[in-house]
Amino acid sequence: MSSRNPSLAKLRTDFTAMSTPARISLIVGVVVEVSAKIAAWVDLSRRPAEKVRGPKWAWALAQLINGLGPAAYWSLGRK
């Protein structure tokens, strides 16, 4: 499998070369990021448009910006 996708093999090698605390930190960071995005999308889908600052579609799209999208929505996007 790795011979078909050398970049995936490189990522796997880099990940396994990391120390255990670094791997745990990376995994926790990914879980937090994905959870924040999902929570923001769920909140956007349930919240009426008049209770969101700006267009809902723009906030949904902003969630694709790693780190900044969810933080901006939770701090600025809701009325």
MDAnalysis code that builds the backbone (N, CA, C; Angstrom):
import MDAnalysis as mda
import numpy as np

u = mda.Universe.empty(237, n_residues=79, atom_resindex=np.repeat(np.arange(79), 3), trajectory=True)
u.add_TopologyAttr("name", ["N", "CA", "C"] * 79)
u.add_TopologyAttr("resid", np.arange(1, 80))
u.add_TopologyAttr("resname", ["MET", "SER", "SER", "ARG", "ASN", "PRO", "SER", "LEU", "ALA", "LYS", "LEU", "ARG", "THR", "ASP", "PHE", "THR", "ALA", "MET", "SER", "THR", "PRO", "ALA", "ARG", "ILE", "SER", "LEU", "ILE", "VAL", "GLY", "VAL", "VAL", "VAL", "GLU", "VAL", "SER", "ALA", "LYS", "ILE", "ALA", "ALA", "TRP", "VAL", "ASP", "LEU", "SER", "ARG", "ARG", "PRO", "ALA", "GLU", "LYS", "VAL", "ARG", "GLY", "PRO", "LYS", "TRP", "ALA", "TRP", "ALA", "LEU", "ALA", "GLN", "LEU", "ILE", "ASN", "GLY", "LEU", "GLY", "PRO", "ALA", "ALA", "TYR", "TRP", "SER", "LEU", "GLY", "ARG", "LYS"])
u.atoms.positions = np.array([
    [0.829, -1.189, 0.000],
    [0.000, 0.000, 0.000],
    [0.872, 1.251, 0.000],
    [1.934, 1.273, 0.810],
    [2.769, 2.454, 0.897],
    [3.515, 2.721, -0.409],
    [3.739, 1.695, -1.241],
    [4.425, 1.914, -2.508],
    [3.543, 2.696, -3.482],
    [2.232, 2.642, -3.318],
    [1.326, 3.401, -4.189],
    [1.232, 4.858, -3.767],
    [1.456, 5.153, -2.490],
    [1.334, 6.506, -1.985],
    [2.533, 6.816, -1.089],
    [3.641, 7.270, -1.711],
    [4.842, 7.501, -0.908],
    [4.674, 8.604, 0.140],
    [3.811, 9.574, -0.112],
    [3.624, 10.629, 0.883],
    [2.959, 10.075, 2.145],
    [2.060, 9.113, 2.000],
    [1.431, 8.481, 3.155],
    [2.467, 7.688, 3.943],
    [3.354, 7.018, 3.249],
    [4.415, 6.266, 3.917],
    [5.330, 7.218, 4.682],
    [5.624, 8.370, 4.116],
    [6.460, 9.366, 4.799],
    [5.764, 9.883, 6.047],
    [4.462, 10.169, 5.958],
    [3.710, 10.619, 7.127],
    [3.719, 9.566, 8.226],
    [3.530, 8.323, 7.844],
    [3.533, 7.231, 8.822],
    [4.903, 7.128, 9.489],
    [5.966, 7.229, 8.703],
    [7.318, 7.173, 9.251],
    [7.571, 8.340, 10.199],
    [7.163, 9.545, 9.781],
    [7.341, 10.724, 10.634],
    [6.562, 10.587, 11.935],
    [5.340, 10.065, 11.855],
    [4.508, 9.911, 13.048],
    [5.132, 8.913, 14.019],
    [5.595, 7.790, 13.499],
    [6.181, 6.780, 14.384],
    [7.525, 7.239, 14.945],
    [8.194, 8.179, 14.284],
    [9.468, 8.698, 14.779],
    [9.266, 9.705, 15.919],
    [8.043, 10.197, 16.074],
    [7.757, 11.163, 17.135],
    [7.787, 10.471, 18.495],
    [8.081, 11.255, 19.530],
    [8.036, 10.701, 20.878],
    [6.574, 10.437, 21.256],
    [6.366, 9.605, 22.238],
    [5.011, 9.281, 22.676],
    [4.241, 10.515, 23.143],
    [4.827, 11.403, 23.960],
    [4.085, 12.610, 24.350],
    [3.722, 13.496, 23.153],
    [4.611, 13.565, 22.166],
    [4.316, 14.364, 20.972],
    [3.161, 13.746, 20.181],
    [3.162, 12.427, 20.058],
    [2.058, 11.753, 19.351],
    [0.740, 11.964, 20.073],
    [0.747, 11.853, 21.391],
    [-0.478, 12.056, 22.168],
    [-0.967, 13.486, 22.008],
    [-0.053, 14.445, 22.056],
    [-0.431, 15.850, 21.882],
    [-1.044, 16.091, 20.505],
    [-0.465, 15.503, 19.482],
    [-0.996, 15.650, 18.130],
    [-2.398, 15.062, 18.020],
    [-2.573, 13.875, 18.552],
    [-3.887, 13.220, 18.490],
    [-4.933, 14.028, 19.260],
    [-4.580, 14.516, 20.444],
    [-5.510, 15.329, 21.236],
    [-5.867, 16.605, 20.475],
    [-4.883, 17.231, 19.864],
    [-5.131, 18.443, 19.084],
    [-6.081, 18.203, 17.922],
    [-5.894, 17.104, 17.229],
    [-6.782, 16.769, 16.105],
    [-8.199, 16.515, 16.601],
    [-8.337, 15.785, 17.689],
    [-9.664, 15.494, 18.244],
    [-10.362, 16.780, 18.678],
    [-9.632, 17.683, 19.330],
    [-10.215, 18.960, 19.767],
    [-10.657, 19.780, 18.553],
    [-9.813, 19.861, 17.539],
    [-10.125, 20.638, 16.334],
    [-11.374, 20.092, 15.629],
    [-11.407, 18.795, 15.409],
    [-12.548, 18.185, 14.724],
    [-13.812, 18.339, 15.563],
    [-13.709, 18.178, 16.866],
    [-14.879, 18.346, 17.745],
    [-15.415, 19.771, 17.695],
    [-14.527, 20.751, 17.694],
    [-14.952, 22.150, 17.632],
    [-15.644, 22.448, 16.307],
    [-15.124, 21.905, 15.219],
    [-15.750, 22.109, 13.906],
    [-17.145, 21.482, 13.861],
    [-17.252, 20.257, 14.327],
    [-18.540, 19.570, 14.306],
    [-19.541, 20.296, 15.194],
    [-19.106, 20.702, 16.373],
    [-20.000, 21.426, 17.278],
    [-20.462, 22.742, 16.651],
    [-19.566, 23.442, 15.968],
    [-19.950, 24.701, 15.317],
    [-20.945, 24.439, 14.194],
    [-20.711, 23.420, 13.387],
    [-21.649, 23.108, 12.307],
    [-23.015, 22.702, 12.856],
    [-23.043, 21.924, 13.916],
    [-24.315, 21.524, 14.527],
    [-25.031, 22.758, 15.074],
    [-24.296, 23.620, 15.778],
    [-24.896, 24.833, 16.320],
    [-25.430, 25.725, 15.194],
    [-24.675, 25.854, 14.124],
    [-25.126, 26.660, 12.982],
    [-26.405, 26.095, 12.364],
    [-26.487, 24.790, 12.276],
    [-27.665, 24.184, 11.653],
    [-28.915, 24.357, 12.511],
    [-28.742, 24.455, 13.813],
    [-29.887, 24.563, 14.726],
    [-30.240, 26.002, 15.087],
    [-29.283, 26.914, 15.011],
    [-29.482, 28.303, 15.431],
    [-30.194, 29.081, 14.326],
    [-31.230, 29.850, 14.671],
    [-31.904, 30.681, 13.673],
    [-30.937, 31.717, 13.078],
    [-31.134, 32.055, 11.814],
    [-30.240, 32.977, 11.113],
    [-30.140, 34.329, 11.811],
    [-31.229, 34.773, 12.432],
    [-31.199, 36.083, 13.097],
    [-30.349, 36.079, 14.373],
    [-29.938, 34.905, 14.816],
    [-29.088, 34.816, 16.003],
    [-27.629, 34.524, 15.643],
    [-27.299, 34.736, 14.366],
    [-25.930, 34.549, 13.886],
    [-25.486, 35.854, 13.243],
    [-24.291, 36.303, 13.590],
    [-23.745, 37.516, 12.969],
    [-23.220, 37.160, 11.590],
    [-23.828, 37.695, 10.559],
    [-23.415, 37.404, 9.189],
    [-24.144, 36.195, 8.636],
    [-23.846, 35.862, 7.388],
    [-24.519, 34.709, 6.756],
    [-24.039, 33.375, 7.324],
    [-24.993, 32.497, 7.546],
    [-24.663, 31.186, 8.110],
    [-23.719, 30.405, 7.193],
    [-23.908, 30.527, 5.876],
    [-23.059, 29.789, 4.939],
    [-21.595, 30.226, 5.076],
    [-21.374, 31.506, 5.352],
    [-20.003, 32.001, 5.500],
    [-19.351, 31.416, 6.757],
    [-20.120, 31.327, 7.842],
    [-19.582, 30.735, 9.068],
    [-19.334, 29.243, 8.878],
    [-20.220, 28.575, 8.139],
    [-20.008, 27.145, 7.883],
    [-18.731, 26.936, 7.071],
    [-18.517, 27.797, 6.091],
    [-17.313, 27.711, 5.269],
    [-16.069, 28.067, 6.086],
    [-16.198, 29.017, 6.997],
    [-15.068, 29.441, 7.832],
    [-14.558, 28.310, 8.722],
    [-15.390, 27.318, 8.993],
    [-14.959, 26.207, 9.834],
    [-13.850, 25.397, 9.177],
    [-13.659, 25.575, 7.886],
    [-12.606, 24.848, 7.189],
    [-11.223, 25.448, 7.451],
    [-11.175, 26.633, 8.042],
    [-9.905, 27.258, 8.393],
    [-9.471, 26.673, 9.740],
    [-8.424, 25.897, 9.713],
    [-7.978, 25.205, 10.933],
    [-7.670, 26.180, 12.054],
    [-8.222, 25.877, 13.214],
    [-7.966, 26.671, 14.407],
    [-8.772, 27.944, 14.473],
    [-8.702, 28.749, 13.451],
    [-9.367, 30.050, 13.472],
    [-10.873, 29.968, 13.254],
    [-11.325, 29.105, 12.383],
    [-12.749, 29.027, 12.064],
    [-13.623, 28.752, 13.274],
    [-13.387, 27.656, 13.981],
    [-14.203, 27.365, 15.160],
    [-14.065, 28.426, 16.250],
    [-12.853, 28.888, 16.481],
    [-12.649, 29.903, 17.524],
    [-13.379, 31.196, 17.178],
    [-13.338, 31.605, 15.922],
    [-14.016, 32.832, 15.503],
    [-15.529, 32.685, 15.639],
    [-16.050, 31.535, 15.246],
    [-17.499, 31.345, 15.349],
    [-17.950, 31.401, 16.796],
    [-17.260, 30.657, 17.682],
    [-17.684, 30.603, 19.082],
    [-17.520, 31.941, 19.788],
    [-16.541, 32.743, 19.367],
    [-16.331, 34.027, 20.049],
    [-17.043, 35.199, 19.381],
    [-17.220, 35.149, 18.049],
    [-17.779, 36.297, 17.336],
    [-19.071, 36.018, 16.565],
    [-19.275, 34.807, 16.162],
    [-20.363, 34.499, 15.229],
    [-21.762, 34.436, 15.798],
    [-21.883, 34.189, 17.083],
    [-23.209, 34.041, 17.670],
    [-23.628, 35.319, 18.360],
    [-24.895, 35.633, 18.275],
    [-25.437, 36.817, 18.969],
    [-25.900, 36.436, 20.356],
])
